[in-house]
Amino acid sequence: MCDSNITAFPLHRQRKLVESIARVLESKNGEDANAFWRSTAKNILVQLSESGIAPGLAEQEVGTLLHAVLGDMASRSAAKLAQ
């Protein structure tokens, strides 16, 4: 059996995904926000795994996605404050 490297389009570059997660997280607080993120991250990890992405790479993708989501939320918050 040979190893193969499958590369997916980076999650953090998928604007609709980043923005949709950010909007939901903005509407939640505390444990509700944590539960939503954990569930979302788990589902994405399963999808990536089923697509053949190695577990370590999948975890990196989800981590980078989280940073993109938090950045999107911060940008939106800063824009609201600037108005």
C-alpha positions as CSV (number, residue, x, y, z in Angstrom):
1,M,0.0,0.0,0.0
2,C,1.4,3.4,-0.8
3,D,0.9,6.6,1.1
4,S,-0.7,9.5,-0.7
5,N,-1.0,13.1,0.3
6,I,-4.4,14.6,-0.4
7,T,-4.6,18.4,-0.1
8,A,-8.0,20.1,0.3
9,F,-8.8,23.7,-0.4
10,P,-7.8,25.4,2.9
11,L,-10.7,25.8,5.2
12,H,-9.6,29.2,6.4
13,R,-9.9,30.5,2.8
14,Q,-13.5,29.4,2.4
15,R,-15.1,32.7,3.2
16,K,-18.7,31.5,3.4
17,L,-17.7,28.8,5.9
18,V,-15.6,31.2,8.0
19,E,-18.4,33.9,8.0
20,S,-21.2,31.4,8.8
21,I,-19.3,30.0,11.8
22,A,-18.4,33.4,13.0
23,R,-22.0,34.6,12.8
24,V,-23.3,31.7,14.8
25,L,-20.6,32.1,17.4
26,E,-21.4,35.8,17.7
27,S,-25.0,34.9,18.6
28,K,-23.9,32.5,21.4
29,N,-22.2,33.0,24.7
30,G,-20.2,30.9,27.1
31,E,-20.8,27.1,27.1
32,D,-23.3,27.4,24.2
33,A,-20.5,28.9,22.0
34,N,-18.0,26.3,23.2
35,A,-20.4,23.5,22.5
36,F,-21.2,24.8,19.0
37,W,-17.5,25.1,18.1
38,R,-16.6,21.7,19.5
39,S,-19.5,20.1,17.5
40,T,-18.5,22.0,14.3
41,A,-14.8,21.1,14.7
42,K,-15.7,17.5,15.3
43,N,-17.9,17.3,12.2
44,I,-15.2,19.0,10.1
45,L,-12.6,16.6,11.4
46,V,-14.8,13.6,10.5
47,Q,-15.4,15.0,7.0
48,L,-11.7,15.6,6.4
49,S,-10.8,12.1,7.6
50,E,-13.4,10.5,5.4
51,S,-11.9,12.5,2.5
52,G,-8.5,10.9,3.2
53,I,-6.8,13.8,5.0
54,A,-4.3,12.7,7.6
55,P,-5.4,13.3,11.2
56,G,-2.5,15.7,11.9
57,L,-3.2,17.8,8.8
58,A,-7.0,17.8,9.5
59,E,-6.3,19.1,13.0
60,Q,-4.1,21.8,11.6
61,E,-6.8,22.8,9.2
62,V,-9.4,23.1,11.9
63,G,-7.0,25.1,14.1
64,T,-6.3,27.5,11.2
65,L,-10.0,27.7,10.6
66,L,-10.6,28.7,14.2
67,H,-8.1,31.5,13.9
68,A,-9.8,32.8,10.7
69,V,-13.2,32.7,12.4
70,L,-11.9,34.6,15.4
71,G,-10.2,37.1,13.1
72,D,-13.5,37.6,11.2
73,M,-15.3,38.2,14.4
74,A,-12.7,40.7,15.5
75,S,-12.9,42.6,12.2
76,R,-16.6,42.7,12.3
77,S,-16.6,44.0,15.9
78,A,-14.0,46.6,15.1
79,A,-16.1,47.8,12.1
80,K,-19.1,48.1,14.3
81,L,-17.2,50.2,16.8
82,A,-15.9,52.5,14.1
83,Q,-19.4,53.4,13.0
